[in-house]
Amino acid sequence: MTDSDAANPRQFEGKSVVVTGGGAGIGRAIALAFASAGARVALAGRDLEAAEHAAAEIADATGGQTHAVRADVSRPEDCAALIEAGAARFGALDILVANAAHFALLPLLDARPEDVARFLDTNLCGPLFCGQAFARRAIAGGRTGVIVNIGSIAGARPAPGCGLYSASKAALVSLTRTMALEWGPRGVRVNAVAPGHVATPGVEADFAAGRLDRAAMIARIPAGRIAEAADIADAVLFLASARARHVVGAVLTIDGGESM
C-alpha cells in the first residue's frame, strides 16, 4: 500500500470488480487487495470450489462482499455469463481484471493444434470476450469502466519451451492497446500489467523440483528478489484507480528489472 492509499484505504468503496482466475495465486491476491480497499469482488475460475474457498477467506479477512463464479474463459459463453452473473449479484460492474491464463512448457516442435488453441483461447480470446461483455454492458448503460489485462514479460522476449505462451501474451499486449483505442473514447479505460516471475505456489513448486534455479534467477534481478503476488495486485489497483485516470493503453512492467 502506498502513502496515498494509506490516506484513503477504502478507495474502491462502492465499486464492483470481476477477477478471472481469482481462486489462487496472482488473481487471489488481486481480489484480496480490492476487497481490502472496499470493493465488492466476484472471483471467477474453472475450479468453483477453489474460487468459493478464496471468496470465503477474503470475505472473512476483509468483511467485504465476495462472490464465486465458475467460468472457463476459453469459452465465449462463459465469459458473457460471468459478466452477467457479476452484474446480477452487485447491480453494476466497474472493473474487470482479466487474469486467468494457461501456462505450460512446450517446445514448438511438439505443439499440436489443440495446444495452440488452448493457449490462444485462454490467454487471448478469454480477455477479449470477457472485455467485450464488460464493455458492452458499460457502454449500453452509459457507465464508465476499467479493464486491466494481466500479461507477462514473456510477451516481449523468447524463452525455450515458452513459444506459445509468449506469443499469446504478446498478442494480448496488442489487443490491450486496440481495446484502449476503440473503447477509451466510449468510457472504458484499458491497460495491462506485465509481471515477471512471481512467488506463486506454481513457481515455488518449480524451484523445489529444480525446474527453476532460485539463486540464478535472483542474481539476474536488480531488485534482488522475485515479485510477491501483492506487488502485482498493487499495480493493478493503481491502474484501476482515479490516480491512473490519464493512463490509457499502457503496459506496466512489474518485474524488479528482470527483463532488462
C-alpha positions as CSV (number, residue, x, y, z in Angstrom):
1,M,0.0,0.0,0.0
2,T,1.3,3.4,-0.9
3,D,1.3,6.5,1.2
4,S,-1.6,8.0,-0.8
5,D,-3.5,4.7,-0.4
6,A,-3.0,4.9,3.3
7,A,-4.8,8.2,3.3
8,N,-7.7,6.6,1.5
9,P,-7.6,2.9,2.4
10,R,-11.2,2.4,1.1
11,Q,-10.6,4.0,-2.2
12,F,-12.8,1.4,-4.0
13,E,-15.8,1.6,-1.7
14,G,-18.9,1.1,-3.7
15,K,-17.1,-0.3,-6.7
16,S,-17.7,-3.8,-8.1
17,V,-14.9,-5.9,-9.6
18,V,-14.6,-9.1,-11.5
19,V,-11.3,-11.0,-11.3
20,T,-10.8,-14.0,-13.6
21,G,-8.6,-16.7,-12.3
22,G,-9.3,-15.4,-8.8
23,G,-9.2,-18.6,-6.9
24,A,-5.4,-18.7,-6.4
25,G,-2.1,-17.0,-7.0
26,I,-2.0,-13.6,-8.5
27,G,-5.7,-13.5,-9.1
28,R,-6.5,-14.2,-5.4
29,A,-4.0,-11.5,-4.3
30,I,-5.8,-9.0,-6.6
31,A,-9.2,-10.0,-5.3
32,L,-8.0,-9.6,-1.7
33,A,-6.5,-6.2,-2.4
34,F,-9.7,-4.9,-4.0
35,A,-11.8,-6.3,-1.2
36,S,-9.4,-4.7,1.4
37,A,-9.9,-1.4,-0.4
38,G,-13.7,-1.6,-0.1
39,A,-14.8,-3.2,-3.4
40,R,-17.3,-5.9,-3.9
41,V,-15.5,-8.7,-5.7
42,A,-16.6,-11.6,-8.0
43,L,-13.9,-14.3,-8.2
44,A,-14.1,-16.4,-11.3
45,G,-12.4,-19.7,-12.1
46,R,-12.8,-23.1,-13.7
47,D,-12.5,-24.7,-10.3
48,L,-15.6,-23.4,-8.5
49,E,-14.5,-25.0,-5.2
50,A,-11.2,-23.1,-5.2
51,A,-13.0,-19.9,-6.1
52,E,-15.5,-20.4,-3.3
53,H,-12.8,-21.1,-0.8
54,A,-10.9,-18.0,-1.8
55,A,-14.0,-15.9,-1.8
56,A,-14.9,-17.0,1.7
57,E,-11.4,-16.4,3.1
58,I,-11.3,-12.9,1.6
59,A,-14.7,-12.1,2.9
60,D,-13.7,-13.3,6.4
61,A,-10.4,-11.3,6.3
62,T,-11.9,-8.0,5.0
63,G,-15.6,-8.1,5.9
64,G,-16.3,-7.4,2.2
65,Q,-18.8,-8.8,-0.2
66,T,-17.4,-11.6,-2.4
67,H,-19.0,-13.9,-4.9
68,A,-17.5,-17.0,-6.6
69,V,-18.5,-17.9,-10.2
70,R,-17.5,-20.9,-12.2
71,A,-16.2,-19.7,-15.6
72,D,-13.8,-21.1,-18.2
73,V,-12.7,-18.0,-20.1
74,S,-11.7,-20.1,-23.1
75,R,-15.5,-20.4,-23.7
76,P,-17.1,-17.2,-25.0
77,E,-20.4,-18.2,-23.5
78,D,-18.8,-18.5,-20.1
79,C,-17.3,-15.0,-20.5
80,A,-20.7,-13.5,-21.2
81,A,-22.3,-15.4,-18.4
82,L,-19.6,-14.3,-15.9
83,I,-20.2,-10.6,-16.6
84,E,-24.0,-11.1,-16.3
85,A,-23.5,-13.0,-13.0
86,G,-21.3,-10.3,-11.6
87,A,-23.8,-7.6,-12.6
88,A,-26.7,-9.5,-11.3
89,R,-25.0,-10.0,-7.9
90,F,-23.7,-6.5,-7.4
91,G,-26.1,-4.4,-9.5
92,A,-23.4,-3.0,-11.8
93,L,-19.7,-3.6,-12.6
94,D,-16.9,-1.1,-12.6
95,I,-13.7,-3.0,-13.1
96,L,-12.6,-6.2,-14.9
97,V,-9.3,-7.8,-14.2
98,A,-8.5,-10.4,-16.9
99,N,-6.1,-12.6,-15.1
100,A,-6.9,-16.2,-16.0
101,A,-4.2,-17.8,-18.1
102,H,-2.8,-21.1,-19.3
103,F,0.9,-21.9,-18.9
104,A,2.9,-24.9,-19.9
105,L,6.4,-25.6,-21.1
106,L,6.1,-26.9,-24.6
107,P,8.8,-26.9,-27.3
108,L,7.3,-25.6,-30.6
109,L,8.2,-28.8,-32.5
110,D,5.9,-30.7,-30.1
111,A,3.0,-28.2,-30.3
112,R,-0.2,-29.8,-31.6
113,P,-3.2,-27.8,-33.0
114,E,-5.1,-28.4,-29.8
115,D,-2.2,-27.0,-27.8
116,V,-2.2,-23.8,-29.9
117,A,-5.9,-23.5,-29.5
118,R,-5.7,-23.8,-25.7
119,F,-3.1,-21.1,-25.3
120,L,-4.9,-18.7,-27.6
121,D,-8.4,-19.4,-26.4
122,T,-7.5,-18.8,-22.7
123,N,-4.8,-16.2,-22.9
124,L,-6.0,-14.1,-25.8
125,C,-9.7,-14.9,-26.5
126,G,-10.6,-15.0,-22.8
127,P,-9.6,-11.4,-22.2
128,L,-11.2,-10.4,-25.5
129,F,-14.6,-12.0,-24.8
130,C,-14.7,-11.0,-21.1
131,G,-13.7,-7.5,-22.2
132,Q,-16.4,-7.4,-24.9
133,A,-19.1,-8.4,-22.5
134,F,-17.9,-5.9,-19.8
135,A,-17.5,-3.0,-22.3
136,R,-20.9,-3.6,-24.0
137,R,-22.7,-3.5,-20.7
138,A,-20.8,-0.4,-19.6
139,I,-21.4,1.4,-22.9
140,A,-25.1,0.4,-23.1
141,G,-25.7,1.6,-19.5
142,G,-23.9,4.9,-20.0
143,R,-21.3,4.0,-17.4
144,T,-17.5,4.3,-17.3
145,G,-15.4,1.2,-16.6
146,V,-11.8,0.0,-16.3
147,I,-10.2,-3.1,-17.7
148,V,-6.7,-4.4,-16.6
149,N,-5.3,-7.3,-18.5
150,I,-2.6,-9.4,-16.9
151,G,0.2,-10.0,-19.4
152,S,3.7,-11.2,-18.8
153,I,7.3,-10.1,-19.6
154,A,7.3,-13.4,-21.6
155,G,5.3,-11.4,-24.2
156,A,8.4,-9.3,-25.0
157,R,11.1,-12.0,-25.0
158,P,11.5,-15.6,-26.2
159,A,12.4,-18.4,-23.9
160,P,12.8,-22.2,-24.6
161,G,9.6,-24.0,-24.3
162,C,7.6,-20.8,-23.9
163,G,6.8,-20.1,-27.5
164,L,3.1,-20.5,-27.4
165,Y,2.7,-18.8,-24.0
166,S,5.0,-15.9,-25.1
167,A,3.1,-15.5,-28.4
168,S,-0.3,-15.4,-26.6
169,K,0.9,-12.7,-24.2
170,A,2.5,-10.7,-27.0
171,A,-0.9,-10.8,-28.8
172,L,-2.6,-9.7,-25.5
173,V,-0.4,-6.5,-25.5
174,S,-1.6,-5.6,-29.0
175,L,-5.2,-6.5,-28.0
176,T,-5.0,-4.3,-24.9
177,R,-3.9,-1.3,-27.0
178,T,-6.6,-1.8,-29.5
179,M,-9.2,-2.1,-26.8
180,A,-7.9,1.1,-25.3
181,L,-8.1,2.9,-28.7
182,E,-11.6,1.7,-29.5
183,W,-13.2,1.7,-26.1
184,G,-11.4,4.6,-24.4
185,P,-13.5,7.3,-26.2
186,R,-16.6,5.4,-25.0
187,G,-15.7,5.5,-21.4
188,V,-13.9,2.2,-20.9
189,R,-10.2,2.7,-20.0
190,V,-7.9,-0.3,-20.7
191,N,-4.4,-1.1,-19.6
192,A,-2.2,-4.1,-18.7
193,V,0.5,-5.2,-16.4
194,A,3.3,-7.5,-17.3
195,P,4.7,-9.4,-14.3
196,G,8.0,-11.2,-14.2
197,H,8.3,-14.3,-12.1
198,V,6.0,-14.2,-9.1
199,A,6.3,-16.2,-5.9
200,T,3.1,-18.2,-6.5
201,P,2.6,-21.9,-5.5
202,G,3.4,-22.9,-9.1
203,V,6.7,-21.1,-9.2
204,E,7.7,-22.3,-5.7
205,A,7.0,-25.8,-6.9
206,D,9.3,-25.3,-9.9
207,F,12.0,-24.1,-7.5
208,A,11.5,-27.1,-5.3
209,A,11.6,-29.5,-8.3
210,G,14.7,-28.0,-9.8
211,R,12.9,-26.8,-12.9
212,L,13.9,-23.2,-11.9
213,D,17.1,-22.1,-10.2
214,R,16.1,-19.6,-7.5
215,A,19.6,-18.3,-6.8
216,A,20.5,-17.9,-10.5
217,M,17.2,-16.1,-11.2
218,I,17.5,-13.7,-8.3
219,A,21.1,-12.9,-9.3
220,R,19.7,-11.6,-12.6
221,I,17.1,-9.3,-11.0
222,P,18.3,-5.9,-9.9
223,A,15.7,-5.7,-7.1
224,G,17.3,-8.8,-5.6
225,R,14.1,-10.8,-5.3
226,I,11.2,-12.2,-7.4
227,A,7.8,-10.5,-7.0
228,E,5.2,-11.2,-4.4
229,A,1.7,-11.5,-5.7
230,A,0.9,-8.4,-3.7
231,D,3.3,-6.4,-5.9
232,I,1.2,-7.2,-8.9
233,A,-2.0,-6.5,-7.0
234,D,-0.8,-3.1,-6.0
235,A,0.0,-2.2,-9.7
236,V,-3.5,-3.4,-10.8
237,L,-5.2,-1.3,-8.1
238,F,-3.2,1.7,-9.3
239,L,-4.2,1.3,-12.9
240,A,-7.9,0.8,-11.8
241,S,-7.9,3.9,-9.6
242,A,-8.6,7.5,-10.4
243,R,-4.9,8.2,-9.9
244,A,-4.3,6.5,-13.3
245,R,-7.2,8.4,-15.0
246,H,-4.9,9.6,-17.8
247,V,-3.2,6.2,-18.3
248,V,-4.6,4.5,-21.4
249,G,-3.3,1.6,-23.4
250,A,-0.2,1.3,-21.2
251,V,1.6,-2.0,-20.3
252,L,3.2,-1.6,-16.8
253,T,6.1,-4.0,-16.2
254,I,6.3,-5.3,-12.7
255,D,9.5,-7.5,-12.5
256,G,12.1,-5.8,-10.4
257,G,14.2,-5.2,-13.5
258,E,14.2,-8.9,-14.5
259,S,13.5,-8.2,-18.2
260,M,16.3,-5.6,-18.6
